[in-house]
Structures are given as C-alpha cells and as structure tokens.
C-alpha cells in the first residue's frame, strides 16, 4: 500500500515538473522569430543557459553531501558506499554539464546563451509584446504607478 502511494506521488511530482517546464518553454517560444529553427535555437539556448548556471552548483551540493555522509558514516559500510556514490555523481554531473555546454557551442550547433532573450538584455522590441513576456521581464513599476504629487 505504501509503495503504491509513493509511486503515485513520484508520478505527480514528475507531471508537475513537466507542466512547469512546458509552460516555461511556451513563454520562451513567444519571442518573435522568422525561422522555426531560430526559435528552436533560442529555446535551446535558454535551457542551456539555465543548466549551465544552476547545474554545477547542484553537482557541488551532491559532492559536499556525499563527502559529509562519507565522513560521518562511522564505519557503516552502507553509508560509506552511499557517500562515495554521491561524490562521484556530483563530480561526473559537473563534468557532463560542462561537456554539454562545450558541445553545444561548437560549429555545427553554434548555440550560445546570448541567443536567449533573457540574456540579450530584455524582451525583443515589438509594438505590443505578448502578455506572457511579462512573466520573464516584469514591467518597470515606475511606469505602472504614477508618482505622488
């Protein structure tokens, strides 16, 4: 009974993560582009920038957590093995993330984080930006609220 509840919770968490990711990609896809390939490169650049900025810190956290678990295991072989695995996973994760970013920036792909609208200094200039762009680039509060006389 407990296993089925845990399995359902796992599926719910995965579904929520996928929905949030799809919403984020939809917002990022709102940037105007003449070419569908250009739009796909922009979305990939945003995902790549996010992974490149956050991933190494997650890997470092895994390595530190594994190191602390290993040191505090006090001759418990299961905890020592788990600590070693966490350290290895953290280091391998950092290396893989940096390799992914390196591969994406070479000639056939030429995807750089500067292709992402969030790294280009703001949303693309259009006469009326879509409402979804305000999720990433909120408007300046001074333009919304007039100053008090």
C-alpha positions as CSV (number, residue, x, y, z in Angstrom):
1,X,0.0,0.0,0.0
2,X,2.8,2.5,0.9
3,X,4.7,1.6,-2.3
4,X,1.7,2.5,-4.5
5,X,1.2,5.8,-2.6
6,X,4.9,6.6,-3.1
7,X,4.7,5.7,-6.7
8,X,1.7,8.0,-7.2
9,X,3.5,10.8,-5.5
10,X,6.5,10.3,-7.8
11,X,4.3,10.4,-10.9
12,X,2.5,13.5,-9.6
13,X,5.9,15.3,-9.0
14,X,7.1,14.3,-12.4
15,X,3.9,15.5,-14.0
16,X,4.1,18.9,-12.2
17,X,7.7,19.3,-13.3
18,X,6.8,18.5,-16.9
19,X,3.9,21.0,-16.8
20,X,6.1,23.8,-15.4
21,X,8.8,23.1,-18.0
22,X,6.2,23.2,-20.8
23,X,4.9,26.5,-19.6
24,X,8.4,27.9,-19.4
25,X,9.1,26.7,-22.9
26,X,5.9,28.3,-24.1
27,X,6.8,31.6,-22.6
28,X,10.3,31.4,-24.1
29,X,8.8,30.5,-27.5
30,X,6.9,33.7,-27.7
31,X,9.9,35.6,-28.8
32,X,9.3,36.5,-32.5
33,X,11.4,34.7,-35.0
34,X,11.3,34.4,-38.7
35,X,12.6,30.9,-38.8
36,X,11.3,27.9,-36.7
37,X,15.0,26.7,-36.5
38,X,15.9,30.1,-35.0
39,X,13.1,29.8,-32.4
40,X,14.3,26.3,-31.5
41,X,17.8,27.5,-31.1
42,X,16.6,30.3,-28.8
43,X,14.7,27.9,-26.6
44,X,17.6,25.5,-26.5
45,X,19.9,28.4,-25.6
46,X,17.7,29.4,-22.7
47,X,17.6,25.8,-21.4
48,X,21.3,25.5,-21.9
49,X,22.0,28.8,-20.0
50,X,19.8,27.6,-17.2
51,X,21.5,24.2,-16.9
52,X,24.9,25.9,-17.2
53,X,24.2,28.4,-14.4
54,X,22.5,26.0,-12.0
55,X,23.9,22.6,-12.8
56,X,27.4,23.0,-11.3
57,X,26.0,24.2,-8.0
58,X,23.7,21.1,-7.8
59,X,26.7,18.9,-8.6
60,X,28.8,20.6,-5.9
61,X,25.9,20.2,-3.4
62,X,25.8,16.5,-4.2
63,X,29.6,16.1,-3.8
64,X,29.5,18.0,-0.5
65,X,26.5,16.0,0.8
66,X,28.3,12.8,-0.2
67,X,31.5,13.9,1.5
68,X,29.7,14.7,4.7
69,X,27.8,11.4,4.6
70,X,31.1,9.6,4.0
71,X,32.9,11.3,6.8
72,X,30.1,10.9,9.3
73,X,29.4,7.2,8.4
74,X,31.4,5.9,11.4
75,X,32.3,2.5,9.9
76,X,28.7,1.9,8.5
77,X,29.6,0.4,5.1
78,X,26.2,1.3,3.6
79,X,26.6,5.0,4.4
80,X,30.2,5.0,3.2
81,X,29.1,3.4,-0.1
82,X,26.3,5.9,-0.5
83,X,28.6,8.8,0.3
84,X,31.1,7.7,-2.3
85,X,28.4,7.4,-4.9
86,X,27.1,10.9,-4.2
87,X,30.6,12.3,-4.5
88,X,31.1,10.5,-7.8
89,X,27.7,11.5,-9.1
90,X,28.3,15.2,-8.2
91,X,31.7,15.3,-10.0
92,X,30.5,13.4,-13.0
93,X,27.5,15.7,-13.2
94,X,29.6,18.8,-13.3
95,X,31.9,17.3,-16.0
96,X,28.9,16.3,-18.1
97,X,27.2,19.7,-17.9
98,X,30.4,21.5,-18.9
99,X,30.8,19.0,-21.8
100,X,27.2,19.6,-22.9
101,X,27.7,23.3,-23.0
102,X,31.0,22.9,-24.8
103,X,29.5,20.6,-27.4
104,X,26.5,23.0,-28.0
105,X,28.8,25.9,-28.7
106,X,30.9,24.3,-31.4
107,X,30.4,25.0,-35.1
108,X,27.5,22.7,-36.3
109,X,25.2,23.9,-33.5
110,X,26.6,27.3,-32.6
111,X,24.2,27.8,-29.7
112,X,25.3,30.4,-27.1
113,X,23.5,31.7,-24.1
114,X,23.4,35.2,-25.7
115,X,20.8,33.8,-28.1
116,X,18.3,33.6,-25.2
117,X,16.2,36.7,-24.9
118,X,16.7,36.8,-21.2
119,X,20.5,37.1,-21.7
120,X,20.1,39.6,-24.5
121,X,19.1,42.5,-22.2
122,X,15.3,42.3,-22.3
123,X,12.4,41.1,-24.4
124,X,12.6,41.7,-28.2
125,X,11.2,45.1,-29.1
126,X,7.8,44.9,-30.7
127,X,5.0,47.3,-30.6
128,X,2.9,45.3,-28.2
129,X,4.8,42.4,-26.5
130,X,2.7,39.3,-25.6
131,X,1.4,39.2,-22.1
132,X,3.5,36.1,-21.4
133,X,6.7,38.1,-21.8
134,X,5.9,39.9,-18.5
135,X,6.5,36.6,-16.7
136,X,10.2,36.8,-17.5
137,X,10.5,40.5,-17.9
138,X,8.2,42.3,-15.5
139,X,7.4,45.9,-16.4
140,X,9.1,48.7,-14.6
141,X,7.0,49.6,-11.5
142,X,7.6,53.3,-12.0
143,X,5.8,53.2,-15.3
144,X,2.8,51.5,-13.8
145,X,2.3,53.6,-10.7
146,X,2.3,57.3,-11.2
147,X,4.3,59.3,-8.6
148,X,2.5,61.0,-5.8
149,X,2.1,64.8,-6.2
